[in-house]
Amino acid sequence: MYHIGLIADIEKAFLMINITEADQDALRFLWYKDVAVNEPEIKVYRFTHVVFGMGLSPYYLNTTLTKHLKLFECGYPSTVQSKELFRQGVYNLRKYVSNC
């Protein structure tokens, strides 16, 4: 029997993870509405989802995926089962690569 390796990309993985409202203040940024004016209006925005490129983003993704996978512990699912499992967690698997 041959072993087959298979990996896939999770579409928009980081954007699927919400930041709790209490933690959103740590992800604030300022936006100057009209820079040409002497005293431009400053708007404060907060990220509501994990930002790609932030140092802890991979940690948040790994923790979230691990939590969801533990909810559905079922051994080693086939490709079809894993796609369905991730779909239930609102994650779309795409761009599959295999060693065969």
Contact map, one row per residue, 1 for C-alpha under 8 A:
1110000000000000000000000000000000000000000000000000000000000000000000000000000000000000000000000000
1111000000000000000000000000000000000000000000000000000000000000000000000000000000000000000000000000
1111100000000000000000000000000000000000000000000000000000000000000000000000000000000000000000000000
0111110000000000000000000000000000000000000000000000000000000000000000000000000000000000000000000111
0011111000000000000000000000000000000000000000000000000000000000000000000000000000000000000000000111
0001111100000000000000000000000000000000000000000000000000000000000000000000000000000000000000011110
0000111110000000000000000000000000000000000000000000000000000000000000000000000000000000000000011100
0000011111000000000000000000000000000000000000000000000000000000000000000000000000000000000011111000
0000001111100000000000000000000000000000000000000000000000000000000000000000000000000000000011110000
0000000111111000000000000000000000000000000000000000000000000000000000000000000000000000001111000000
0000000011111000000000000000000000000000000000000000000000000000000000000000000000000000001111000000
0000000001111111000000000000000000000000000000000000000000000000000000000000000000000000000000000000
0000000001111111100000000000000000000000000000000000000000001000000000000000000000000000001000000000
0000000000011111100000000000000000000000000000001111000010001000000000000000000000000000000000000000
0000000000011111110000000000000000000000000000001111000000000000000000000000000000000000000000000000
0000000000011111110000000000000000000000000000001100000000000000000000000000000000000000011000000000
0000000000001111111000000000000000000000000000001100000000011001000000000000000000000000000000000000
0000000000000011111100000000000000000000000000011100000000000000000000000000000000000000000000000000
0000000000000000111110110000000000000000000000111100000000000000000000000000000000000000000000000000
0000000000000000011111110000000000000000000000010000000000000000000000000000000000000000000000000000
0000000000000000001111111000000000000000000000010000000000000000000000000000000000000000000000000000
0000000000000000000111111000000000000000000000000000000000000000000000000000000000000000000000000000
0000000000000000001111111110000000000000000000000000000000000000000000000000000000000000000000000000
0000000000000000001111111111000000000000000001110000000000000000000000000000000000000000000000000000
0000000000000000000011111111000000000000000001000000000000000000000000000000000000000000000000000000
0000000000000000000000111111000000000000000000000000000000000000000000000000000000000000000000000000
0000000000000000000000111111100000000000000001100000000000000000000000000000000000000000000000000000
0000000000000000000000011111110000000000000111100000000000000000000000000000000000000000000000000000
0000000000000000000000000011111000000000000111000000000000000000000000000000000000000000000000000000
0000000000000000000000000001111100000000011110000000000000000000000000000000000000000000000000000000
0000000000000000000000000000111110000000011110000000000000000000000000000000000000000000000000000000
0000000000000000000000000000011111100001111000000000000000000000000000000000000000000000000000000000
0000000000000000000000000000001111100001111000000000000000000000000000000000000000000000000000000000
0000000000000000000000000000000111111001100000000000000000000000000000000000000000000000000000000000
0000000000000000000000000000000111111111000000000000000000000000000000000000000000000000000000000000
0000000000000000000000000000000001111101000000000000000000000000000000000000000000000000000000000000
0000000000000000000000000000000001111111000000000000000000000000000000000000000000000000000000000000
0000000000000000000000000000000000111111000000000000000000000000000000000000000000000000000000000000
0000000000000000000000000000000000101111100000000000000000000000000000000000000000000000000000000000
0000000000000000000000000000000111111111110000000000000000000000000000000000000000000000000000000000
0000000000000000000000000000000111000011111000000000000000000000000000000000000000000000000000000000
0000000000000000000000000000011110000001111100000000000000000000000000000000000000000000000000000000
0000000000000000000000000000011110000000111110000000000000000000000000000000000000000000000000000000
0000000000000000000000000001111000000000011111000000000000000000000000000000000000000000000000000000
0000000000000000000000000001111000000000001111100000000000000000000000000000000000000000000000000000
0000000000000000000000011011100000000000000111110000000000000000000000000000000000000000000000000000
0000000000000000001000010011000000000000000011111110000000000000000000000000000000000000000000000000
0000000000000000011110010000000000000000000001111100000000000000000000000000000000000000000000000000
0000000000000111111000000000000000000000000000111110000000000000000000000000000000000000000000000000
0000000000000111111000000000000000000000000000111111010010010000000000000000000000000000000000000000
0000000000000110000000000000000000000000000000101111110010000000000000000000000000000000000000000000
0000000000000110000000000000000000000000000000000111110010000000000000000000000000000000000000000000
0000000000000000000000000000000000000000000000000011111010000000000000000000000000000000000000000000
0000000000000000000000000000000000000000000000000111111110000000000000000000000000000000000000000000
0000000000000000000000000000000000000000000000000000111111000000000000000000000000000000000000000000
0000000000000000000000000000000000000000000000000000011111110000000000000000000000000000000000000000
0000000000000100000000000000000000000000000000000111111111111000000000000000000000000000000000000000
0000000000000000000000000000000000000000000000000000001111111100000000000000000000000000000000000000
0000000000000000000000000000000000000000000000000000000111111110000000000000000000000000000000000000
0000000000000000100000000000000000000000000000000100000111111111000000000000000000000000000000000000
0000000000001100100000000000000000000000000000000000000011111111100000000000000000000000000000000000
0000000000000000000000000000000000000000000000000000000001111111110000000000000000000000000000000000
0000000000000000000000000000000000000000000000000000000000111111111000000000000000000000000000000000
0000000000000000100000000000000000000000000000000000000000011111111100000000000000000000000000000000
0000000000000000000000000000000000000000000000000000000000001111111110000000000000000000000000000000
0000000000000000000000000000000000000000000000000000000000000111111111000000000000000000000000000000
0000000000000000000000000000000000000000000000000000000000000011111111100000000000000000000000000000
0000000000000000000000000000000000000000000000000000000000000001111111110000000000000000100000000000
0000000000000000000000000000000000000000000000000000000000000000111111111000000000000000000000000000
0000000000000000000000000000000000000000000000000000000000000000011111111000000000000000000000000000
0000000000000000000000000000000000000000000000000000000000000000001111111000000000000000000000000000
0000000000000000000000000000000000000000000000000000000000000000000111111100000000001000000000000000
0000000000000000000000000000000000000000000000000000000000000000000011111110000000000000000000000000
0000000000000000000000000000000000000000000000000000000000000000000000011111100000000000000000000000
0000000000000000000000000000000000000000000000000000000000000000000000001111100000000000000000000000
0000000000000000000000000000000000000000000000000000000000000000000000000111110000000000000000000000
0000000000000000000000000000000000000000000000000000000000000000000000000111111111000000000000000000
0000000000000000000000000000000000000000000000000000000000000000000000000001111111000000000000000000
0000000000000000000000000000000000000000000000000000000000000000000000000000111111100000000000000000
0000000000000000000000000000000000000000000000000000000000000000000000000000111111110000000000000000
0000000000000000000000000000000000000000000000000000000000000000000000000000111111111000000000000000
0000000000000000000000000000000000000000000000000000000000000000000000000000111111111100000000000000
0000000000000000000000000000000000000000000000000000000000000000000000000000001111111110000110000000
0000000000000000000000000000000000000000000000000000000000000000000000000000000111111111000000000000
0000000000000000000000000000000000000000000000000000000000000000000000010000000011111111100000000000
0000000000000000000000000000000000000000000000000000000000000000000000000000000001111111111110000000
0000000000000000000000000000000000000000000000000000000000000000000000000000000000111111111110000000
0000000000000000000000000000000000000000000000000000000000000000000000000000000000011111111000000000
0000000000000000000000000000000000000000000000000000000000000000000100000000000000001111111000000000
0000000000000001000000000000000000000000000000000000000000000000000000000000000000000111111100000000
0000000001101001000000000000000000000000000000000000000000000000000000000000000000000111111110000000
0000000001100000000000000000000000000000000000000000000000000000000000000000000000100110011111000000
0000000111100000000000000000000000000000000000000000000000000000000000000000000000100110001111110000
0000000111100000000000000000000000000000000000000000000000000000000000000000000000000000000111110000
0000000110000000000000000000000000000000000000000000000000000000000000000000000000000000000011111000
0000011110000000000000000000000000000000000000000000000000000000000000000000000000000000000011111100
0000011100000000000000000000000000000000000000000000000000000000000000000000000000000000000000111110
0001111000000000000000000000000000000000000000000000000000000000000000000000000000000000000000011111
0001110000000000000000000000000000000000000000000000000000000000000000000000000000000000000000001111
0001100000000000000000000000000000000000000000000000000000000000000000000000000000000000000000000111
